[in-house]
Amino acid sequence: VYTAGPGEFWVTGNYKGEFAGMPFTGHAVDGYDPIKKKYVSLWCDSMAPFPMMFEGTADEKGTVTLTCKCPLPE
């Protein structure tokens, strides 16, 4: 479920369900960074002990593509 805010710059997402038969929750904060001139997203969930930070751009059709470099478990 996504909702507008905080402010006029961001949308927040809250996810709840199951993954691999286990309870799963996640939270996202998405928006546009005018300094970087990129779309940005922060994702945290109940299975990863670190935040995932995404950024990307939109093509001429308006499709946004985000990429993330995330640490891998050892």
Backbone as ProteinMPNN parsed JSONL, in Angstrom:
{"seq_chain_A": "VYTAGPGEFWVTGNYKGEFAGMPFTGHAVDGYDPIKKKYVSLWCDSMAPFPMMFEGTADEKGTVTLTCKCPLPE", "coords_chain_A": {"N_chain_A": [[0.849, -1.171, 0.0], [0.717, 2.116, -0.97], [1.208, 5.475, 0.104], [0.807, 9.056, -0.037], [3.332, 11.353, 0.955], [5.889, 11.776, 3.475], [5.204, 15.267, 3.357], [5.172, 16.952, 0.148], [6.915, 15.69, -1.463], [7.511, 12.967, -1.365], [6.595, 9.45, -1.485], [5.348, 6.785, 0.47], [5.678, 3.327, 1.052], [4.163, 0.386, 2.294], [4.494, -2.968, 2.986], [3.122, -6.182, 3.48], [3.092, -9.604, 4.065], [3.854, -12.916, 2.965], [6.916, -14.691, 2.545], [8.614, -17.301, 1.163], [7.168, -18.96, 2.867], [7.307, -17.661, 5.288], [6.515, -14.948, 7.576], [6.545, -11.647, 6.223], [7.583, -8.303, 6.097], [7.876, -5.02, 4.741], [9.224, -1.766, 3.98], [9.108, 1.204, 2.073], [10.504, 4.25, 0.852], [10.017, 6.577, -1.532], [11.011, 8.854, -4.122], [12.015, 11.902, -5.823], [15.192, 13.16, -6.396], [16.239, 16.323, -6.658], [18.795, 17.396, -6.72], [20.611, 15.356, -7.433], [19.289, 14.771, -9.709], [17.83, 12.449, -10.121], [15.653, 9.613, -9.677], [14.914, 8.238, -6.51], [15.037, 5.651, -4.005], [14.444, 4.12, -0.894], [14.664, 1.087, 0.755], [13.637, -1.116, 3.262], [13.434, -4.203, 4.995], [12.007, -7.084, 6.693], [13.743, -9.201, 6.436], [16.327, -8.559, 5.744], [19.331, -7.298, 7.164], [20.143, -4.731, 6.573], [19.713, -1.497, 4.969], [18.422, -0.949, 1.644], [19.404, 0.993, -1.009], [18.257, 2.671, -3.771], [18.665, 4.124, -7.042], [17.871, 5.988, -10.011], [16.797, 6.705, -13.416], [14.338, 8.154, -15.658], [13.005, 7.056, -18.775], [12.264, 8.276, -22.134], [9.584, 7.586, -22.417], [8.665, 7.658, -19.871], [9.147, 5.552, -18.197], [10.53, 4.432, -15.254], [13.67, 3.332, -14.231], [15.344, 1.733, -11.726], [18.378, 1.109, -9.956], [20.389, -0.885, -7.729], [23.047, -1.326, -5.464], [23.694, -3.764, -3.406], [24.784, -5.091, -0.273], [25.998, -8.439, -0.025], [25.076, -11.385, 1.762], [27.495, -13.098, 3.735]], "CA_chain_A": [[0.0, 0.0, 0.0], [1.474, 3.361, -1.047], [0.517, 6.705, 0.498], [1.563, 10.283, -0.274], [3.94, 11.99, 2.114], [5.717, 13.066, 4.116], [5.282, 16.432, 2.473], [4.758, 16.781, -1.247], [8.05, 15.189, -2.225], [7.741, 11.549, -1.164], [5.537, 8.472, -1.251], [5.826, 5.7, 1.316], [5.028, 2.055, 0.8], [4.194, -0.606, 3.36], [4.196, -4.291, 2.461], [2.942, -7.219, 4.484], [2.7, -10.855, 3.427], [4.72, -14.051, 3.249], [7.972, -15.004, 1.59], [9.143, -18.628, 1.481], [6.397, -19.497, 3.976], [7.543, -16.909, 6.521], [5.978, -13.583, 7.552], [7.437, -10.671, 5.588], [7.145, -6.908, 6.052], [8.848, -4.127, 4.127], [8.858, -0.356, 3.911], [9.81, 1.959, 1.038], [10.326, 5.7, 0.715], [10.372, 6.848, -2.924], [10.856, 10.234, -4.54], [12.928, 12.426, -6.833], [16.236, 13.999, -5.82], [16.537, 17.345, -7.667], [20.231, 17.671, -6.76], [21.176, 14.292, -8.263], [18.447, 14.653, -10.904], [17.519, 11.029, -10.239], [14.66, 9.048, -8.777], [15.579, 7.525, -5.424], [14.176, 4.808, -3.189], [15.049, 3.435, 0.239], [13.873, -0.095, 1.08], [14.027, -1.905, 4.434], [12.46, -5.265, 5.221], [12.192, -7.943, 7.863], [14.682, -10.289, 6.171], [17.679, -8.043, 5.5], [19.792, -6.457, 8.265], [20.696, -3.494, 6.024], [18.809, -0.822, 4.03], [18.784, -0.986, 0.234], [19.206, 2.315, -1.588], [18.152, 2.602, -5.219], [18.512, 5.372, -7.785], [17.753, 5.765, -11.442], [16.253, 7.745, -14.281], [13.171, 7.817, -16.475], [13.235, 7.174, -20.211], [11.368, 9.215, -22.818], [8.203, 7.146, -22.232], [8.31, 7.815, -18.469], [9.452, 4.35, -17.421], [11.633, 4.646, -14.322], [14.496, 2.159, -13.954], [16.182, 1.943, -10.554], [19.377, 0.086, -9.686], [20.826, -0.933, -6.339], [24.199, -2.151, -5.113], [23.396, -4.226, -2.056], [25.748, -6.057, 0.253], [25.544, -9.837, -0.041], [25.444, -12.123, 2.972], [28.711, -13.93, 3.612]], "C_chain_A": [[0.897, 1.238, 0.0], [0.603, 4.528, -0.611], [1.42, 7.896, 0.205], [2.133, 10.802, 1.032], [5.079, 11.164, 2.662], [5.941, 14.222, 3.149], [4.788, 16.101, 1.079], [5.83, 16.102, -2.091], [8.172, 13.674, -2.252], [6.459, 10.737, -1.176], [6.146, 7.357, -0.411], [5.005, 4.451, 1.023], [5.205, 1.116, 1.977], [3.699, -1.93, 2.8], [4.068, -5.278, 3.611], [2.467, -8.473, 3.776], [3.603, -11.978, 3.881], [5.768, -14.178, 2.154], [8.597, -16.314, 2.047], [8.465, -19.213, 2.716], [6.584, -18.793, 5.3], [6.909, -15.529, 6.428], [7.022, -12.612, 6.997], [6.81, -9.296, 5.666], [8.254, -6.08, 5.433], [8.305, -2.717, 4.039], [9.725, 0.338, 2.862], [9.518, 3.442, 1.197], [10.871, 6.042, -0.668], [10.159, 8.315, -3.25], [11.847, 10.598, -5.625], [13.899, 13.359, -6.145], [16.63, 15.05, -6.861], [18.02, 17.7, -7.744], [20.931, 16.632, -7.64], [20.503, 14.198, -9.624], [18.158, 13.18, -11.208], [16.37, 10.683, -9.307], [15.404, 8.221, -7.741], [14.555, 6.719, -4.635], [15.014, 4.187, -2.079], [14.119, 2.295, 0.622], [14.468, -0.782, 2.292], [12.982, -2.989, 4.62], [12.883, -6.163, 6.379], [13.183, -9.08, 7.642], [16.118, -9.825, 5.973], [18.104, -7.134, 6.653], [20.402, -5.128, 7.808], [19.654, -2.83, 5.124], [19.326, -0.983, 2.602], [18.427, 0.361, -0.374], [19.307, 2.219, -3.106], [18.194, 4.011, -5.801], [18.465, 5.069, -9.265], [17.112, 6.933, -12.159], [15.015, 7.234, -15.002], [13.545, 7.952, -17.949], [12.208, 8.12, -20.82], [9.899, 8.845, -22.704], [7.734, 7.298, -20.783], [8.532, 6.581, -17.62], [10.678, 4.6, -16.559], [12.346, 3.316, -14.095], [15.433, 2.509, -12.806], [17.179, 0.806, -10.429], [19.853, 0.22, -8.25], [22.081, -1.787, -6.24], [24.026, -2.513, -3.656], [24.48, -5.167, -1.555], [25.16, -7.456, 0.219], [25.937, -10.518, 1.266], [26.684, -12.976, 2.733], [28.404, -15.368, 3.948]], "O_chain_A": [[1.745, 1.387, 0.879], [-0.589, 4.572, -0.915], [2.644, 7.77, 0.199], [1.5, 10.704, 2.084], [5.211, 9.982, 2.344], [6.77, 14.145, 2.242], [4.087, 15.113, 0.859], [5.668, 15.957, -3.303], [8.886, 13.143, -3.102], [5.375, 11.258, -0.914], [7.322, 7.026, -0.565], [3.8, 4.518, 0.781], [6.274, 1.061, 2.584], [2.619, -2.005, 2.213], [4.813, -5.215, 4.588], [1.538, -8.416, 2.97], [4.064, -12.003, 5.022], [5.537, -13.823, 0.999], [9.055, -16.427, 3.184], [9.111, -19.884, 3.522], [6.086, -19.254, 6.327], [6.773, -14.985, 5.332], [8.217, -12.74, 7.266], [5.635, -9.129, 5.338], [9.434, -6.399, 5.581], [7.094, -2.496, 4.025], [10.927, 0.088, 2.774], [8.432, 3.837, 1.621], [12.05, 5.824, -0.946], [9.244, 8.949, -2.725], [12.443, 9.731, -6.265], [13.492, 14.248, -5.397], [17.287, 14.716, -7.847], [18.459, 18.256, -8.751], [21.747, 16.984, -8.491], [21.053, 13.631, -10.568], [18.225, 12.726, -12.35], [16.136, 11.349, -8.299], [16.406, 7.579, -8.055], [13.37, 7.053, -4.599], [16.153, 3.779, -2.302], [12.918, 2.505, 0.795], [15.677, -1.009, 2.347], [11.79, -2.749, 4.431], [13.961, -6.014, 6.953], [13.444, -9.852, 8.565], [17.038, -10.641, 6.033], [17.324, -6.284, 7.08], [21.104, -4.474, 8.58], [18.797, -3.519, 4.569], [20.528, -1.134, 2.384], [17.288, 0.817, -0.268], [20.306, 1.75, -3.651], [17.809, 4.975, -5.139], [18.952, 4.034, -9.72], [16.912, 8.005, -11.589], [14.692, 6.047, -14.961], [14.303, 8.845, -18.327], [11.383, 8.694, -20.109], [9.04, 9.709, -22.878], [6.556, 7.097, -20.486], [8.152, 6.557, -16.45], [11.744, 4.941, -17.072], [11.712, 2.302, -13.805], [16.216, 3.456, -12.895], [16.863, -0.337, -10.759], [19.741, 1.28, -7.634], [22.168, -2.847, -6.86], [24.19, -1.671, -2.774], [25.032, -5.951, -2.327], [23.957, -7.635, 0.414], [27.009, -10.255, 1.81], [26.881, -13.507, 1.64], [29.295, -16.216, 3.902]]}, "name": "protein", "num_of_chains": 1, "seq": "VYTAGPGEFWVTGNYKGEFAGMPFTGHAVDGYDPIKKKYVSLWCDSMAPFPMMFEGTADEKGTVTLTCKCPLPE"}
